[in-house]
Amino acid sequence: MTDFITSYPILNIYATDVLEKISPGKIAVYDVSVLTDDQKAWVLRILADNLLERLKTRYREVRMPPTVLVVEEAPLFISSTSPSVARESLKRFAREGRKFGGVLIIASQRPKTLDPDISSQILNFLFLKLVQQEDIKNVMSIADNLEESLARTLPSLPTGWGILMGEWVGRFPALVAIDRYPGKRLGASPDLVSEWRDFSEKKERKDLMPSEFQF
């Protein structure tokens, strides 16, 4: 795991160009949590286009290491049914990037919605728990080596376990355990019961206090 993670707030016009900070062992994170889906797509389009152009010139003008572009919530940008300004840019990056040291990783909870032109470019797969039969059928059609007997195990995979396939592991799929990240996690589902209980306990303590001491 890298020991250097840097976030760049994209709304700050004075922020450092993230492409200038790309180097081995570093991860640059674009925080787009406050943006609308359309704004996120524009940011991704600009980033993918600029990164691809920079990679194309790395052999001639600029020293640019091989770079991995990770896209979370991929169906927002490369859906087969919904238009997105980022879709064509990601198609081009998936198609041309590998020749210049660019690798595209897409993460999706609903693989059936992905654009087939992009999913057909995928060479490696990591399948976590999938429950919907349509999604399971879809990943079987994308990953030729995923046999039905193995696909049937996807709904029962424990948290933190996955099936790895492709050039990473060779000819046969591998069942892998993923280390739990010990640091701060964002985007995880809240424990609603615990939060309700804490809220109720705090309210009860406040109600028991004499009115003159409440604030």
GUKEDO-823147 format. One record per residue: x, y, z of N, C-alpha, C in turn. Coordinates in steps of 0.02 Angstrom, whole numbers, plus 50000, padded with zeros to 5 digits. Atoms other than C-alpha are relative to their C-alpha. Last residue first. Layout:
N
XYZXYZXYZ/...
***
This chain:
215
499734994850046486085124451362500084996949931/500015001850070485195115451502500275005849957/499335001950022485745119351679500024998049926/499554994349995484215129451730500714998349977/500084995350055483075115951659500505005750003/500434994349979483725102951777499995005349945/499644994449970484515088551678499505005450023/499935001149929483485072851651500345005850036/500654999249968482895078351478500044999450076/500164992950001484705080751422499335001350035/499564996749951485175063251476499845007550003/500245001749933483665056251383500425003450053/500614996349988484125065751224499734998650070/499824993049988485905059351230499395004250016/499684999549935485285041551252500195007250016/500515000749948484065043251107500305000850069/500424994050000485395049950990499494999850056/499614994549971486615036251039499585006450004/499935001349928485285022951008500385005750033/500644998649968484815030450839500044999150076/500084992750000486655030850788499345001950032/499554997149949486915012850843499915007650003/500245001949933485385006950746500425003250054/500584996049981485875016850591499764998550071/500355004649956487625009550575499415003750030/500004998649928488145020550430499644994550038/500684999449974488495013250257500025001150075/500275006249973490285016750204499305001150028/500485003150044490615031750094499714993550025/500534995650020492205037150179499524996349954/500395002250058493375025850274499435004849987/500664997050004494755032150388499654997849937/500084992949991496215020350406499285002349995/500084998149930496355001750437499865007450012/499644993749992496004996150257499895002650071/500444994649979495444978050268500415006350011/499874997149934496604966450174499525005850013/499764993150006495804957950023500085002950071/500244996249942495644938950023500325006949997/499544995849963495854930549853499655003450059/500404997349946495054916149759500475003850047/499745000849932496054913849600499525003150049/500234995249950495484911049421500284998550069/500565002149957496564900249307499805005550049/500545003650035497634904949157499394998850043/499875005450047498754918149232499364996749974/499915006449966498524928049392500124994249951/499704999449934498674946249339500194993250029/499275000350006498374942249156500345000550068/499664996150052496554938649192500754999250001/499895003350064495494933349341500385004649952/499554996250043495294937149525500144996049937/499735004550051493804930749624500405004249950/500184999050069493434940549782500324994749955/499755005450043493434940349971499765001349928/499274999950003493304955450087500304994549957/499724993350007491504952250138500764999750000/499984995949939491074933850116500285007049984/499334997949981490644927049942499985004250064/499825002349933488934918749940500705002150022/500464997449949488154928049793500204998150072/499954992849988489744925349689499505002550052/499744998749932489794906249710500005007550016/500535001349951488644903249560500235001250071/500434994249996489944911649448499454999150053/499654995049960491174897749486499565006250010/499935002849933490004884049425500355004950047/500634999349963489504894949278500064997450071/500485005450011491294896549217499395000850045/500415000849940492194913149218499464994849987/499765005649959493504910749083499604999050064/500105006550033492584921248953500184994150045/499415004049983492454936449066499904992949974/499404995950008491224948548986500634996050011/499924998450071489804936048957500625004349987/499815006250034490024928649131500105001349925/499295000949990490034946349202500244993449968/499624995050037488334949349122500754999050008/500005002050071487554933249183500435004849959/499585006050004488074937849361500044997549928/499304997949995487364955349342500474994049993/499844996650062485704948549280500735002350000/499855004950052485664936149424500195003349933/500474999750056485774950049553500204995249944/500615003649983486784944649706499524999649941/500544997850044488584949249670499394995750014/500665003049992489964948049801499505003249952/500205000649931491644953549734499304997250002/500715000549985492324950349560499904999250075/500055001849930494074956549518499255000250017/500624999349963494374956449332500104998250073/499955002949932495834958649213499365001750038/499575006050003495884961449024500044996550068/499745002149935494484974149004500384993449994/499284998549997494314981248828500324997550065/499655004750044492624972748799500755001150001/499925006449964491954982048952500374994949957/499474999349950492294998448861500124993450037/499384998150035491334995048701500585000750048/499645006050023490024985548804500655001649963/499954999750073489535001548898500414994049975/499394997250030489214996449078499974999849923/500144993450029487434994049143500605002949964/500445000850059487584975149171499885006749966/499635000850063489094978249283499564999549939/500505002550048488014985149425500334999249932/500415004849964489154987849576499464996949955/500724999650010490484995849468499654994850043/500345003549944492324999949481499255001049993/500684997749988493315004349325499694995750054/500365004449954495205003049312499315003050011/500654997749974496045010949160499704994650044/500425005649980497905008549127499355002850029/500594998149962498975021049032499564994050013/499895000849928500745016248980499425002250043/499574994649975500705023048802500114999750076/499414999450044500005008148708500505005150026/499535005449984498835004448855500645000349957/499564998849943498015021348837500534994850011/499344997750020497335019248661500505000350058/499775002750064495735009148681500735001749985/499975007349995495365011948865500304997049937/499465001749953495815030548852500074992450005/499354998750032494765032448695500584998250045/499925005050053493265024148776500685000849967/499795006249967493535034848931500074994449949/499314999149976493495050748826500264993750033/499555000650057491945044748733500735000850020/499985006850027491025041548896500504999349942/499365003449986491485057548987500064993449963/499474996650038490115068648913500674996650009/499544996649955488835056048976500555003249957/499444996250031487305048448895500435003350053/500034992849985486265035448990500605003649969/500664997250012485915017948921499965007650010/500235001950068487575008948902499345003249982/500615004050003488265018149053499834998549928/499955004350059490045024349045499414995149998/499634996950054490045039549160500034995649937/500184992950007488815036449301500305003049937/500614999250039489005017649271499765007349992/499914999550072490835019149330499345000849960/500694999150022490445022549513499985000849924/500515002949956492325024349543499315001549972/500644996650004493535027649400499504996350045/500525003949968495365023049428499355004150000/500574995749989496675029749307499434995850027/500645003549994498315020249320499465005150016/500494997149954499895028649257499354996149998/500645003450012501495022649174499515001850056/500015007249984502805035749217499344996949979/500655001649969502875052349123499994992550015/499915006349965504535060449074499364998550040/500094999949928503955073848954500124993150030/499864993649968504545077448777500004999650076/499674994950040504655062348662500215006050041/499415002950031504235046048753500405005349962/499495001649950503055054748874500634997149970/499394996250011502105063348734500574998050047/499785000750070500715050648719500665003749987/499685006550008500575049548908500274999149929/499354999749966500245068248921500374993449993/499554995950040498885067148789500695000450031/499825003750060498075052648881500485003949956/499545005349982498135061849046500224996049940/499344997149986497375077548972500514994650018/499714997450062495935068048893500705002750012/499825005650044495575057649048500335002549937/499445003749971495635072749165500234994449954/499394995950005494555083749054500614996250025/499834999350071493245070049034500655003949991/499695006350022493285065849219500205000449926/499345000649968492975083949269500364993849975/499554995250034491565085249142500704999750030/499845002650066490755069349207500475004749962/499515005449992490855075349387500224997449932/499364996849986489975091449336500554994850009/499774996950063488565081549255500685003350011/499765005350044488385070449410500275002949935/500555003850031488265085749522500304994749955/500224998250067489775090949624499394996049978/500474994549996490085090549811499715002049933/500605001849962490865073149812499485005650002/500554996950037492085077249673499344998950037/500605000049958493685074249773499445003749963/500444994550016495035070149645499374999450042/500715001249994496305058649726499625006449982/500344993550000498145058149677499254998849997/500695000350022499055042149726499715007150005/500464994849976500955041549738499304998949971/500125000549929502195027149731499525005250027/500075006749970502905031349559499895000350076/499345003149995502585049349505499914993250033/499985007250013501085059849456500724997550002/499815003649940501145076949540500054992449989/499314998249984501145087349380500264996150060/499555003750044499595078049323500735001650014/499885006749973498675084449476500474996049956/500225004750052498885102449421500184993050023/499475002650043499145111549586499704995249948/499725006549980497625120349656500534997749949/499284999249989497395138749616500334993450020/499674998650064495695136249534500765000950008/499504994949987495075127749692500405001349936/500324993550006493485118449644500495005750013/500034997850069494485102649605499665006849993/500684997350006495015100049786499925003349932/499994993550032496605089549764499295002549992/500644998050028496835075049884500065007049971/500124992850001498535067249917499335001549967/500644998750033498915049549970499855007550005/500094992950016500705044550010499355000849961/500004996249938501125028550100499905007449986/499604993950003500645017149956499965003850066/500434994050000500005000050000500445006250000/
***
